């Protein structure tokens, strides 16, 4: 028996089967992603074409744990470890639309989590700064964002309650964990004309708030009632 030949043939078969299988899976995810955008985003009133396009592009399944990839395009948040979650796609779409991102704007995100929301903001052309208080989550998100080549998305480990003063002011700030009150530091770090999107309120009564800074004054609107993981300090105490 010619082992060299069998070995060579084996490698050839693996070389063909593995990429084909990968390709079929990617196509499958693409189809699911477009369906998600059509059924959960567009049909619920998200009409900003840039947000729609960004959510068609960003591969949400790459931001969730392997065993949950098959659920990545479902209409719900998913666990990402450390008791945290990646937000429901609709909430990501809604919050992104509220920010009205323009190419090159400086954006701050509090709560990097999986890095998915940051990738969507990066796809919208923002210069993104994102802070995460759980170190392993920050490391993993940084790795995923790096591997996808988002050079305009920067993450760091730390407490987002105090914002990122060295990079302020920001044209947009998005908070994906929920404090009981809006942190003053975030309002201070908002540029003139800037927008802050934040879920705020007591444990079970949270609302999504859009705050705009106009001529130095702040104008606030309540958008919808929401559920979010809490904003915490480094010792895990609630803000
Ligand atoms: N935007 C994320 C959703 C993450 S859930 C995504 O797209 O996946 C909210 C995240 O906020 C959690 O990872 C949590 O650890 C983080 N968080 C909570 N309090 C924080 C704080 N004070 N500063 C920064 N991140 C915080």
Boltz pocket constraint, residues with backbone or C-beta under 6 A from the ligand:
constraints:
  - pocket:
      binder: B
      contacts: [[A, 84], [A, 85], [A, 86], [A, 87], [A, 110], [A, 111], [A, 112], [A, 113], [A, 114], [A, 115], [A, 116], [A, 117], [A, 118], [A, 131], [A, 132], [A, 133], [A, 134], [A, 137], [A, 158], [A, 159], [A, 160], [A, 161], [A, 176], [A, 177], [A, 229], [A, 230], [A, 231], [A, 232], [A, 233]]
      max_distance: 6.0
